[in-house]
Amino acid sequence: MESKGRFFLPGLLLILSVLCQSGYSLQCYTCLNPGGKCTNVVNCTANHDACLHVKAETRSYYQCWRLENCNFDFLKKALGEKSLTYNCCQNNLCNGSDGMSKMGSTILLVTPLLAAFWSLFI
């Protein structure tokens, strides 16, 4: 009976993480040519599954985007820019200057600690 408890918590955590993400829309920063750090956050629509950050010659773009359209040729044509660097990612607020959101990094740190704590009491 004791061995069932060891598998219960990790399984429960996995199911909860999948369920939490399934109904949750991606959050991205959205700005055009911000004078500093982009702080405007939006919930992306269902057809936008990535966050985009583009640095062009004179502008910077932060917005929700479709991952399948994250390639140099498509971005160059869509944005009308001749030269650019870009990054597409699929985590909340990952297109900001901080990279990963603080919430996402906190969850990544806490989950293994909860599993270790649970195993001590079973």
Backbone as a ProteinNet text record, in pm:
[ID]
protein_1_A
[PRIMARY]
MESKGRFFLPGLLLILSVLCQSGYSLQCYTCLNPGGKCTNVVNCTANHDACLHVKAETRSYYQCWRLENCNFDFLKKALGEKSLTYNCCQNNLCNGSDGMSKMGSTILLVTPLLAAFWSLFI
[TERTIARY]
81.1	0	86.3	200.2	287.7	342.2	368.4	424.3	324.9	196.2	97	106.5	135.3	147.3	265.5	370.9	489.5	462.5	369.8	337.9	220	144.9	25.2	57.8	147.9	178	240.3	342.4	397.3	292.7	208.8	102.9	3	-32.8	-126.4	-67.5	59.1	124.2	128.8	154.8	157.6	20.2	-82.6	-219.1	-260.1	-229.9	-265	-192.2	-66.7	7.5	-48.6	-90.9	-151.7	-285.5	-367.7	-498.7	-488.9	-393	-376.6	-337.7	-257	-212.2	-315.5	-405.8	-497.2	-598.2	-645.8	-745	-686.7	-559.5	-491.9	-428.6	-458.7	-399.7	-259.9	-180.6	-43.1	-42.5	43.9	60.2	192.2	186.6	306.9	311.3	432.1	446	408.3	346.2	311.3	339.8	433.7	472.8	535.1	526.9	599	694	821.6	925.7	918	924.8	916.1	1038	1016.6	1125.5	1217	1180.2	1258.5	1209.8	1182.7	1135.5	986.5	946.7	806.2	736.1	628.8	557	410.1	363.5	224.1	203.6	116.8	93.9	-45.5	-55.8	-185.2	-198.3	-323.2	-351.9	-367.6	-291.2	-295.6	-424	-468.2	-583.4	-541.3	-639.1	-612.1	-522.4	-530.3	-449.6	-306.7	-275.1	-138.6	-79.8	18.1	73.1	217.9	264.9	402.9	413.2	517.9	551.1	668.5	663.8	765.7	835.8	967.7	1047	1135.6	1119.4	1198.4	1274.8	1403.5	1484.4	1518.5	1468.3	1497.8	1594.3	1622	1718.3	1675.1	1548.8	1502.2	1390.1	1337.3	1223.8	1245.3	1167.5	1157.7	1011.2	980.8	844.4	833.9	729.1	694.4	547.5	513.2	373	347.3	216.4	174.3	193.4	223.8	254.9	220.5	215.9	198.4	336.4	359.2	490.9	528.4	431.5	462	510.6	483.2	528.5	654.7	719.8	843.4	962.6	980.3	1098.5	1135.9	1260.7	1314.8	1238.5	1214.8	1149.8	1008.2	931.5	794.5	793.5	878.5	884.4	930.6	1030.1	1082.4	972.3	894.6	786.4	670	628.5	514.3	539.4	661.9	693.6	753.4	787.4	845.1	983.9	1058.2	1194.1	1296.4	1410.3	1514.6	1611	1636.8	1732	1668.3	1676.7	1617.3	1674.8	1664.7	1690.2	1562.2	1532.3	1405.6	1418.5	1320.8	1310.4	1162.5	1125.4	990.3	999.4	906.4	907.5	764.3	745.3	610.2	585	649.5	625.1	569.3	493.1	436.4	544.8	525	610.4	756.4	778.9	916.4	977	898.2	952.5	998.9	1005.5	1056.8	1206.6	1264	1408.9	1452.3	1357.2	1391.6	1393.9	1340.6	1335.1	1216.7	1239.8	1132.2	1060.9	932	855.6	891.8	874.4	905.8	814.8	688.9	594.7	639.3	678.9	723.2	846.4	941.6	1061.8	1032.1	936.4	898.2	835.7	747.6	684.2	788.9	885.6	990.1	1072.9	1090.6	1167.8	1086.9	958.5	876.7	834	807.4	756.9	849.2	980.5	1066.2	1072	1061.4	1062.1	938	821.4	698.6	708	763.4	778	873	981.6	1076.5	1012.1	940.2	871.3	770.4	695.1	594.7	659.8	773.8	838.8	891.6	919.3	965.6	856.7	731.6	623.3	550.8	595.6	530.3	618.4
-118.1	0	125.7	118.8	233.9	274.1	179.4	211.1	287.1	271.8	345.7	495.1	533	673.7	741.6	667.9	724.2	764.8	696.9	728.9	824.9	842.8	925.3	1073.4	1130.3	1272.9	1312.4	1242.1	1281.2	1272.3	1169.6	1157	1270.3	1305.4	1415	1547.8	1571.8	1694.7	1703.1	1591.5	1589	1620.9	1557.2	1581.9	1726.5	1781.4	1919.9	2017.7	1991.7	2082.4	2081.3	1964.6	1955.5	2026.3	2005	2068.5	2219.2	2266.1	2411.1	2477.6	2411.9	2471	2459.8	2361.4	2337.3	2449.2	2513.1	2618.1	2756.2	2768.5	2893.4	2949.8	3074	3132.5	3186	3187.1	3235.2	3386	3433.5	3576.8	3621.7	3732.6	3789	3938.9	3992.1	4136.9	4183.6	4301.4	4355.3	4505.1	4543	4682.4	4695.8	4813.9	4845.8	4958.5	4931.9	5030.1	5097	5019.1	5080.7	5166.7	5273.3	5362.4	5302.4	5192.3	5122.9	4981	4937.7	4802.4	4793.7	4690.6	4670	4607.7	4671.8	4622.3	4593.2	4614	4589.3	4439.9	4374.8	4230.2	4204.3	4107.8	4067	3915.2	3868.7	3726.2	3699.7	3609	3578.9	3504.2	3521.3	3446.4	3302.2	3216.7	3073.1	3042.4	3121.7	3092.2	3148.5	3219.1	3266.5	3183.1	3100.8	3005.6	3033.8	3153.7	3188.9	3338.2	3373.9	3514.6	3549.1	3666.2	3709.4	3834.1	3837.9	3958.1	3975.6	4087.6	4117.5	4246.8	4244.9	4366.8	4393.9	4505.7	4546.7	4665	4724.7	4835.3	4953.4	4992.1	5110.7	5082.9	4960.9	4927.9	4797	4781.7	4654.4	4617.9	4490.8	4440.3	4336.1	4345.4	4245.3	4212.9	4086.9	4054.8	3904.6	3869.3	3730.1	3694	3566.7	3526.1	3378.7	3335.5	3192.2	3129.2	3020.4	2956.5	2911.8	2865.6	2820.3	2934.2	3059.2	3174.6	3238.3	3170.4	3221.5	3178.2	3246.6	3226	3358.3	3371.3	3498.5	3553	3470.8	3518.6	3569.3	3496.1	3537.9	3668.6	3676.9	3797.2	3918.7	3900.1	4008.7	4065.9	3977.4	4020.2	4082	4017	4063.8	4198.7	4220.6	4344.2	4451.2	4415.2	4511.7	4558.9	4472.1	4506.5	4434	4498.9	4438.2	4354.8	4401	4333.8	4319.1	4198.5	4177.4	4053.7	4053.7	3933.4	3907.9	3781.3	3749.6	3631.2	3621.5	3508.1	3477.2	3352	3303.5	3201.6	3209.7	3119.5	3090.7	2988.6	2946	2939.3	3023.5	3035.2	3174.2	3186.2	3316.1	3422.3	3534.1	3652.9	3625.6	3528.8	3491.5	3585	3676	3766.2	3898.6	3907	4026.3	4016.2	4118.5	4118.9	4022.8	3982.7	3890.7	3745.6	3715.3	3577.1	3506.6	3421.5	3345.2	3429.4	3414.6	3488.4	3439.9	3525.5	3488.4	3377.3	3379.6	3275.2	3139.2	3133.7	3007.8	2952.2	3038.4	2990.9	2947.4	3012	2972.2	2833.4	2807.3	2676.1	2568	2597.2	2499	2466.7	2563.2	2540	2468.7	2499.2	2447.6	2302.9	2261.9	2127	2016.9	2018.5	1913.6	1916.3	2036	2045.2	1981.3	2001.2	1937.8	1785.4	1736.6	1591.2	1534.5	1602.9	1556.2	1560.6	1665.5	1679.3	1566.2	1536	1430.5	1293.6	1268.7	1138	1118.2	1225.9	1215.7	1163.2	1190.4	1154.1	1027.8	963.1	838.2	720.4
0	0	0	65	73.6	-64	-152.1	-283.8	-370.9	-349.5	-428.3	-401.5	-278.7	-242.4	-310	-335.8	-400	-544.6	-608.9	-747.3	-758.8	-653	-656.9	-678.5	-598.8	-607.2	-741	-788.9	-919.6	-1031.1	-1026.1	-1125.6	-1114.9	-991.8	-969.5	-1017.2	-987.6	-1032.9	-1185.2	-1251.2	-1397.3	-1455	-1400.7	-1449.5	-1425.9	-1309.1	-1279.3	-1370.5	-1400	-1487.9	-1629.5	-1676.9	-1810	-1812	-1709.2	-1703.9	-1689	-1612.3	-1594.6	-1725.4	-1805.6	-1930.7	-2042.4	-2037	-2147.3	-2167.4	-2062.8	-2077.6	-2061.2	-2065.9	-2035.3	-2161.6	-2192.8	-2313.2	-2283.2	-2384.5	-2375.1	-2353.4	-2266.9	-2244.3	-2304.6	-2379.5	-2441.6	-2419.2	-2425.4	-2428.2	-2568.1	-2577.4	-2707.9	-2711.7	-2795.4	-2814.8	-2952.9	-3008.2	-3131	-3097.9	-3115	-3093.5	-2956.5	-2848.7	-2715.8	-2687.5	-2612.5	-2576.5	-2471.5	-2417.4	-2315.4	-2307.6	-2187.8	-2166.5	-2199.4	-2272	-2306	-2185.8	-2138.2	-2020.7	-2048.3	-2170.3	-2205.8	-2230.5	-2150.7	-2158.7	-2214.2	-2306.7	-2361.3	-2354.3	-2352.3	-2367.5	-2515.6	-2569.2	-2712.6	-2747.6	-2870.8	-2919.4	-2946.2	-2966.9	-2982.9	-3102.6	-3208.5	-3327.1	-3317.7	-3212.6	-3189	-3075.7	-3109	-3012.8	-2973.8	-3004.1	-2971.1	-2941.1	-2869.9	-2846.3	-2937.4	-2994.5	-3090.3	-3040.3	-3057.4	-3035.8	-3157.9	-3225.8	-3345.5	-3322.8	-3354.9	-3357.6	-3502.7	-3554	-3690.8	-3684.4	-3799.9	-3804.6	-3718.4	-3726.4	-3653.8	-3555.3	-3551.2	-3465.5	-3391.2	-3284.5	-3214	-3206.6	-3223.9	-3219.1	-3108.9	-3030.2	-2929.9	-2953.8	-2977.3	-3001.9	-3000.7	-3001.7	-3018.5	-3165.3	-3191	-3327.4	-3345.2	-3468.7	-3498.5	-3513.5	-3442.1	-3444.7	-3585.6	-3663	-3799.3	-3888.9	-3851.1	-3929.2	-3871.3	-3780.7	-3721.3	-3806	-3915.9	-3999.4	-4063.2	-4098.4	-4145.5	-4266.1	-4366.8	-4488.7	-4462.8	-4382.9	-4353.5	-4273.6	-4171.5	-4088.4	-4168.3	-4252.2	-4335	-4423.9	-4484.4	-4572.5	-4493.8	-4384.8	-4306.6	-4239.7	-4193.5	-4122.6	-4213	-4334.5	-4428	-4389.1	-4325.9	-4281.3	-4368.5	-4393.9	-4475.9	-4391.8	-4270.5	-4183.6	-4045.4	-3989.9	-3857.9	-3791.1	-3659.6	-3579.8	-3501.5	-3474.4	-3409.8	-3316.9	-3227	-3136.3	-3117.4	-3136.4	-3109.2	-2996.3	-2902.3	-2788.6	-2745.7	-2663.4	-2629.1	-2478.5	-2402.6	-2258.8	-2230.2	-2123.6	-2088.1	-2071.1	-2138	-2127.6	-2162	-2247.6	-2283.8	-2388.3	-2445.8	-2546.6	-2486.8	-2355.5	-2290.1	-2271.2	-2215	-2195.1	-2085.7	-1997.9	-1889.6	-1933.8	-2053	-2098.1	-2035.5	-1939.5	-1877.3	-1771.9	-1763.9	-1663.4	-1523.8	-1424.7	-1287.6	-1238.9	-1280.7	-1239.4	-1292.1	-1418.5	-1477.5	-1408.3	-1374.7	-1308.5	-1165.3	-1100.1	-965.2	-965.7	-1060.7	-1071	-1096.1	-1182.1	-1210.6	-1086.7	-998.2	-877.7	-768.9	-757.6	-649.2	-670.7	-794.6	-821.2	-768.2	-795.3	-739.3	-586.2	-528.2	-382.3	-321.6	-384.7	-337.4	-347.2	-454.6	-472.7	-366.5	-338.7	-237.8	-97.5	-69.2	58.7	78.4	-27.6	-21	7.4	-57.3	-40.2	100.9	173.7	311.5	404.9	373.8	462	421.5	316.7	273.7	299.4
[MASK]
++++++++++++++++++++++++++++++++++++++++++++++++++++++++++++++++++++++++++++++++++++++++++++++++++++++++++++++++++++++++++

